[in-house]
Amino acid sequence: MRLNEIDYGNARPIEGYGPGFFRIGSDVHHGAVLVTADAAEPWGGYEDLETALTLSGHVDVLFVGTGQTMTAIPKALRDRLEAAGIGVEPMATDAACRTFNVLLSEGRRVAAALLPV
């Protein structure tokens, strides 16, 4: 099997995660986090709509990591983000991390709002 190095350019991938933390671009973040290609900041969870809305016009899709298992996200959150032009894809946090990295490596305009595992 041939393995290829992934070139993220200047983007900061999610390098790892564990109980209550994420490692993004060599920095460790504790608790829920909002990640874009060039930044990671604390996220207040489903109630923190304003932080997620700052992504409008900058990303096409937001992967919402819902924790250890995939669960539905609040309809109001989904509706407001979609009204702002942001596609919303909820999935388990581990899947959201992997999907974010794959699309980031393709140069896509993606972000991830992640609840810790």
C-alpha positions in Angstrom: 0.0 0.0 0.0 1.3 3.4 -0.9 0.9 6.2 1.7 0.9 9.8 0.8 1.9 12.7 3.0 -1.0 15.2 3.4 -0.1 18.8 2.8 -2.4 21.2 4.7 -0.5 24.3 3.6 -0.9 26.9 6.3 -4.1 25.3 7.6 -4.2 23.7 11.1 -5.6 20.2 11.2 -7.0 18.4 14.1 -4.1 16.2 15.2 -5.7 14.4 18.1 -8.4 14.3 20.7 -9.2 12.5 24.0 -11.3 12.8 27.1 -12.1 16.6 27.3 -9.4 17.9 24.9 -8.4 18.4 21.3 -4.9 18.9 19.8 -5.2 21.3 16.9 -2.1 22.5 15.1 0.1 21.4 18.0 -2.0 23.4 20.5 -4.1 21.7 23.2 -7.7 23.0 23.7 -9.8 21.8 26.6 -13.6 21.6 26.3 -15.8 22.3 23.3 -14.0 24.1 20.4 -14.8 25.8 17.1 -12.2 25.0 14.5 -11.5 26.6 11.1 -8.5 26.3 8.8 -6.5 28.9 10.6 -8.0 29.1 14.1 -9.4 27.3 17.1 -11.4 28.9 19.8 -13.6 27.9 22.7 -17.2 27.1 21.8 -20.0 27.3 24.3 -21.9 24.4 22.8 -25.3 24.4 21.2 -26.4 27.6 23.0 -23.4 29.5 21.6 -25.0 30.4 18.3 -23.3 33.8 17.9 -19.8 32.3 17.8 -20.9 29.8 15.1 -22.6 32.6 13.1 -19.3 34.4 12.7 -18.4 31.7 10.2 -21.1 33.0 7.7 -19.4 33.9 4.4 -16.2 32.2 5.4 -17.2 28.5 5.3 -19.6 26.4 3.3 -20.2 23.6 5.8 -19.9 23.2 9.6 -19.4 19.7 11.0 -20.9 19.5 14.4 -19.3 16.9 16.6 -22.0 15.7 19.0 -19.7 13.7 21.4 -19.2 10.0 21.5 -22.3 9.2 19.5 -24.2 11.0 16.8 -27.2 12.8 18.1 -29.6 15.4 16.7 -28.7 19.0 17.2 -31.2 21.6 18.2 -33.5 22.6 15.3 -33.1 26.3 16.1 -29.3 26.0 15.8 -29.5 24.2 12.4 -32.1 26.6 11.1 -30.2 29.8 12.0 -26.9 28.5 10.6 -28.5 27.3 7.3 -30.3 30.7 7.0 -26.8 32.3 7.3 -25.6 30.2 4.4 -23.7 27.6 6.4 -24.4 23.9 5.7 -24.7 21.9 8.9 -23.6 18.2 9.2 -24.0 16.7 12.7 -21.9 13.5 13.4 -20.1 11.9 16.3 -17.0 14.0 17.2 -14.5 11.4 16.0 -16.1 11.3 12.6 -16.3 15.1 12.5 -12.6 15.4 13.2 -11.7 13.0 10.4 -14.1 14.6 7.9 -12.9 18.1 8.7 -9.3 17.0 8.1 -10.0 15.3 4.8 -11.9 18.3 3.4 -9.3 20.7 4.9 -6.6 18.9 2.9 -8.6 19.4 -0.2 -8.6 23.2 0.4 -12.4 23.3 1.1 -14.0 26.0 3.2 -14.9 23.9 6.3 -15.2 24.3 10.0 -16.0 22.0 12.9 -17.9 22.8 16.2 -16.8 19.9 18.5 -18.1 18.7 21.8 -15.5 16.7 23.6 -15.6 12.9 23.9 
